[in-house]
């Protein structure tokens, strides 16, 4: 409550985001801030079904500005988002702007905050893949160097920032809010059983796959390879089909490769966590899932050429490029599911415990008070 009082004295904290993962990870902070928080939602990943899931999954903040900038080319989207966010910030004059992660929306929020001379907070700062072919890597670096406060999930992220010359006074190691978001949303055993029952699945009896990144789905050869690899696995493969992936499957004429998979609609967060928690192994190119498995204590095969989350490599995760190593890595995790599960339960998540959002809020309060 002391934090909320401090924020109200200086107006509000405005959160800028545009994707479902951002909203999921920011939901604990939104809830913590309550009426002291407003949100600008760019609609970067706007899709009717995804949008309904987003609005259902996130608590309602004090003020919600919707821009509907989905479906544009990245450069066009960035330019329009900066202009639109700038207009809202110029009108509201918040005490601070918060962005999360490495999306186009996060970069737009950072640039607009800088243009309006509003203090900028970067949640999930300091992640680095050192892969310059990854658009998100450029976003991460730019946002961190624009930020007045970098909330780093881990000490490794802090070290990355220090190595780039970011002052230690601008960095707070907070943990990752995915820890509390997941703990809050994790379904009960009965709910999990119901989700599996509806899909005819058994605990530890299937593989869960999510594929949506451009490097995998915008390249016809890579997408075909990944789908073929999934189809060759010895267990049923459940694939919540992302709209982007569905479009590319159709465009590339790869629909037949879905016939051997159990394709389902994108899931709300709780049912998705039920599927992840009960799976034998997850195959994914998602950044968020790499963090979530460390809390769920499940293995993930990360289908990417690089990762900005090396903390899980060799423990919860195996990084492989599209190709035959996908099935090889999955089979290694399937050789003794029970033993692997028991071993992972003993490994603490590198993303912290407790309430990272409370630590972020405290760091924001300190930043605002020092600026008075």
C-alpha positions in Angstrom: 0.0 0.0 0.0 2.9 2.4 0.7 4.0 1.8 -2.9 0.6 2.6 -4.3 0.5 5.8 -2.3 3.8 6.9 -3.7 2.7 6.2 -7.3 -0.6 8.1 -6.8 1.3 11.2 -5.6 3.1 11.2 -9.0 0.2 10.1 -11.2 0.3 6.5 -12.6 2.5 3.8 -14.1 1.6 3.0 -17.7 2.4 -0.5 -19.0 2.9 -0.9 -22.8 2.5 -4.3 -24.3 1.0 -6.1 -27.3 1.3 -9.9 -27.0 -0.3 -12.6 -24.9 3.0 -13.6 -23.3 3.7 -10.0 -22.2 0.2 -9.8 -20.6 0.6 -13.1 -18.8 4.0 -12.1 -17.3 2.8 -8.6 -16.5 -0.5 -9.7 -14.9 1.0 -10.1 -11.4 2.5 -6.5 -11.6 -0.8 -5.1 -12.9 -2.6 -6.8 -10.0 0.0 -5.4 -7.6 -0.3 -1.9 -8.9 -4.1 -1.9 -9.0 -5.7 1.4 -9.8 -2.3 3.1 -10.0 -1.7 1.2 -13.3 -2.9 2.0 -16.8 -2.2 -0.1 -19.9 -1.6 0.6 -23.6 -2.3 -2.6 -25.6 -0.9 -2.3 -29.2 -2.5 -5.4 -30.6 0.8 -6.5 -32.1 -0.4 -10.1 -32.3 -4.0 -9.2 -32.9 -6.1 -12.2 -33.8 -9.7 -12.5 -32.9 -9.3 -15.8 -31.0 -6.0 -14.7 -29.4 -7.5 -11.4 -28.4 -10.4 -13.1 -26.5 -7.8 -15.2 -24.6 -5.7 -12.2 -23.8 -8.6 -10.2 -22.3 -9.7 -13.2 -20.4 -6.3 -14.0 -19.0 -5.3 -10.6 -17.7 -6.8 -8.6 -14.8 -8.4 -5.3 -15.9 -6.1 -2.4 -15.1 -7.2 1.1 -14.2 -7.3 2.3 -17.7 -7.0 0.3 -21.0 -6.0 1.9 -24.3 -6.3 -0.4 -27.3 -4.4 0.5 -30.5 -5.2 -2.4 -32.8 -2.0 -2.4 -34.7 -1.8 -6.1 -35.6 -1.2 -7.4 -39.1 1.4 -4.8 -40.2 5.0 -5.2 -41.4 7.4 -4.8 -38.5 8.7 -1.4 -39.5 5.3 0.0 -40.2 4.0 -1.5 -36.9 6.9 0.0 -34.9 6.5 3.5 -36.4 2.7 3.6 -35.9 3.0 2.2 -32.4 5.6 4.8 -31.4 3.4 7.6 -32.6 0.2 6.2 -31.0 1.9 5.4 -27.7 3.5 8.9 -27.7 0.1 10.5 -28.1 -1.3 8.6 -25.0 1.7 9.3 -22.9 1.7 13.0 -23.8 -1.9 13.1 -22.7 -1.6 11.1 -19.5 2.0 12.1 -18.4 2.5 9.0 -16.2 5.2 8.8 -13.5 6.8 5.9 -15.4 6.4 3.6 -18.3 6.9 -0.2 -18.0 7.7 -2.5 -20.9 8.4 -6.2 -20.8 10.7 -8.4 -22.9 11.8 -7.8 -26.4 8.8 -7.3 -28.7 8.1 -4.6 -31.2 5.5 -3.2 -28.8 8.1 -3.1 -26.0 10.5 -1.2 -28.2 7.7 1.2 -29.3 6.9 1.9 -25.6 10.6 2.5 -24.8 11.0 4.9 -27.7 7.8 6.8 -26.9 8.7 7.1 -23.2 12.1 8.4 -24.2 10.5 11.0 -26.5 8.1 12.1 -23.8 10.9 12.2 -21.2 9.1 9.7 -19.0 11.2 7.3 -16.9 11.4 3.9 -18.5 11.4 0.5 -16.7 12.3 -2.7 -18.5 11.0 -5.9 -17.0 13.0 -8.9 -18.1 16.2 -6.9 -18.9 19.6 -8.2 -19.7 18.7 -11.3 -21.8 21.1 -11.9 -24.6 21.3 -14.5 -27.3 24.2 -12.8 -29.1 22.5 -13.8 -32.3 22.2 -10.6 -34.4 20.0 -12.4 -36.9 17.3 -12.4 -34.2 15.2 -9.2 -34.4 14.4 -9.5 -30.7 18.1 -9.2 -29.8 18.2 -5.7 -31.3 15.1 -4.8 -29.4 16.5 -6.1 -26.1 19.7 -4.1 -26.4 18.0 -0.9 -27.4 15.4 -1.1 -24.7 18.0 -1.8 -22.0 20.1 1.2 -22.9 17.1 3.5 -23.0 15.9 2.3 -19.6 16.2 4.2 -16.3 15.6 0.9 -14.5 16.5 -2.5 -15.8 14.8 -5.3 -13.9 17.0 -8.3 -14.6 15.6 -11.8 -13.8 18.9 -13.4 -13.0 22.5 -12.5 -12.0 23.6 -13.6 -15.4 21.3 -11.0 -17.0 22.8 -8.4 -14.6 26.3 -9.4 -15.7 25.3 -9.0 -19.4 24.1 -5.4 -18.7 27.2 -4.5 -16.7 29.4 -5.8 -19.5 27.7 -3.4 -21.9 28.3 -0.4 -19.6 24.9 -0.1 -18.0 25.4 1.4 -14.6 24.8 -0.9 -11.6 22.6 1.8 -10.1 20.1 1.3 -13.0 19.9 -2.5 -12.5 17.8 -4.5 -10.0 17.8 -8.3 -9.9 14.2 -9.2 -9.4 13.5 -12.7 -10.6 11.0 -13.3 -13.4 7.3 -12.6 -12.9 6.5 -15.8 -14.8 7.2 -17.6 -11.5 4.2 -16.0 -9.7 2.1 -15.8 -12.9 2.4 -19.6 -13.3 1.9 -20.3 -9.6 -1.3 -18.3 -9.7 -2.7 -19.9 -12.8 -1.6 -23.5 -12.3 -4.7 -25.7 -12.4 -5.6 -28.1 -9.7 -5.1 -31.9 -10.2 -8.8 -32.3 -10.9 -8.7 -29.5 -13.5 -5.7 -31.0 -15.1 -7.4 -34.4 -15.3 -10.4 -32.8 -16.9 -8.3 -31.1 -19.6 -6.5 -34.3 -20.4 -9.8 -36.3 -20.3 -11.4 -33.9 -22.9 -8.5 -34.6 -25.3 -8.2 -38.3 -24.5 -4.7 -37.9 -23.1 -2.8 -39.7 -20.3 -0.3 -38.2 -17.9 3.2 -38.6 -19.3 1.7 -40.2 -22.4 2.1 -37.4 -25.0 4.4 -34.7 -26.3 3.2 -31.1 -26.2 4.5 -28.9 -29.1 4.3 -25.2 -29.8 5.9 -23.7 -32.9 5.5 -20.1 -34.1 8.8 -18.2 -34.5 9.6 -16.8 -37.9 12.8 -18.8 -38.2 10.8 -22.0 -38.0 7.5 -21.2 -39.7 8.3 -18.6 -42.3 10.9 -20.9 -43.9 9.0 -23.7 -45.8 11.9 -26.2 -45.4 12.3 -25.6 -41.7 8.5 -25.8 -41.1 8.3 -29.1 -43.0 11.3 -30.5 -41.2 9.8 -29.7 -37.7 6.4 -31.1 -38.6 7.9 -34.3 -40.0 10.1 -34.7 -36.9 7.1 -34.3 -34.6 5.1 -36.8 -36.7 7.8 -39.4 -36.3 7.8 -39.4 -32.5 6.5 -42.5 -30.7 4.0 -40.7 -28.5 1.0 -38.7 -29.6 1.9 -35.0 -30.2 -0.5 -32.3 -29.2 -0.1 -29.1 -31.2 -2.0 -26.0 -30.2 -1.8 -24.4 -33.6 -0.7 -20.7 -33.5 -2.5 -18.5 -36.2 0.8 -17.6 -37.8 1.8 -21.3 -38.1 -1.6 -22.2 -39.5 -1.3 -19.6 -42.2 2.2 -20.8 -43.2 1.1 -24.5 -43.2 -1.6 -23.6 -45.7 0.6 -21.3 -47.8 3.3 -23.9 -48.1 0.9 -26.8 -48.8 2.0 -28.7 -45.7 -1.5 -29.5 -44.4 -1.0 -33.3 -44.8 1.8 -33.2 -42.2 -0.7 -32.1 -39.5 -2.8 -35.3 -40.0 -0.5 -37.3 -37.7 -0.6 -34.8 -35.0 -3.4 -33.9 -32.5 -4.0 -30.3 -33.6 -6.0 -28.1 -31.2 -6.9 -24.5 -30.9 -4.6 -22.1 -29.0 -5.4 -22.6 -25.3 -6.1 -20.2 -22.5 -3.2 -20.1 -20.0 -4.6 -22.5 -17.4 -5.5 -25.3 -19.8 -2.2 -24.8 -21.5 -0.4 -25.2 -18.2 -2.3 -28.3 -17.5 -1.1 -29.8 -20.8 2.4 -28.7 -20.2 2.5 -30.0 -16.6 1.2 -33.5 -17.6 3.3 -33.9 -20.7 6.3 -36.2 -21.0 8.3 -33.6 -22.8 7.6 -30.3 -24.5 8.9 -29.2 -28.0 8.9 -25.5 -28.5 10.5 -22.4 -29.9 8.9 -20.2 -27.3 11.0 -18.1 -24.9 8.4 -18.1 -22.1 8.0 -21.9 -22.1 11.8 -22.2 -21.5 11.1 -20.3 -18.2 7.9 -22.1 -17.4 9.4 -25.6 -17.5 11.8 -24.6 -14.7 8.7 -24.1 -12.5 6.7 -27.0 -13.9 9.8 -29.3 -13.6 9.3 -30.6 -17.1 11.8 -31.0 -20.0 11.8 -28.9 -23.1 13.5 -29.4 -26.5 14.0 -25.8 -27.8 13.9 -25.7 -31.6 15.9 -22.6 -32.3 19.4 -21.7 -33.5 20.1 -19.7 -30.3 18.5 -18.8 -27.0 18.6 -15.8 -24.7 17.8 -18.0 -21.8 20.9 -20.2 -21.3 20.1 -20.7 -17.6 18.0 -23.8 -18.4 20.4 -25.5 -20.9 21.7 -28.8 -19.6 19.0 -29.0 -16.9 15.5 -28.4 -18.1 16.2 -27.7 -21.7 18.0 -29.0 -24.8 18.7 -26.5 -27.6 18.6 -27.9 -31.1 18.1 -26.5 -34.6 15.4 -27.7 -37.0 16.5 -31.1 -38.2 17.0 -34.7 -37.1 18.3 -33.6 -33.7 14.7 -32.7 -32.7 13.6 -36.3 -32.5 16.9 -37.4 -31.1 16.6 -34.9 -28.2 13.0 -35.8 -27.5 13.8 -39.5 -27.4 16.5 -38.9 -24.9 14.0 -37.3 -22.6 11.6 -40.2 -23.2 14.0 -43.0 -22.3 13.0 -42.8 -18.6 10.3 -40.2 -18.1 9.8 -41.0 -14.4 13.5 -40.7 -13.5 13.9 -37.5 -15.5 10.8 -36.0 -13.8 12.2 -36.9 -10.4 15.6 -35.3 -11.2 14.1 -32.1 -12.5 12.0 -31.7 -9.3 15.2 -31.3 -7.3 16.5 -28.4 -9.5 15.5 -24.9 -8.4 14.2 -22.5 -11.0 16.9 -20.0 -12.0 14.1 -17.3 -12.2 13.6 -17.0 -8.4 10.8 -17.6 -6.0 8.3 -15.5 -4.1 7.0 -12.3 -5.8 9.2 -10.8 -8.5 6.5 -8.2 -9.1 6.7 -6.9 -5.6 10.5 -6.5 -6.1 9.9 -4.7 -9.3 7.4 -2.4 -7.7 9.8 -1.7 -4.9 12.5 -0.9 -7.4 10.2 1.4 -9.3 9.2 3.2 -6.1 12.9 3.7 -5.2 13.6 5.1 -8.7 10.6 7.5 -8.5 11.5 8.7 -5.0 15.1 9.3 -5.9 14.0 11.4 -8.9 12.0 13.8 -6.8 
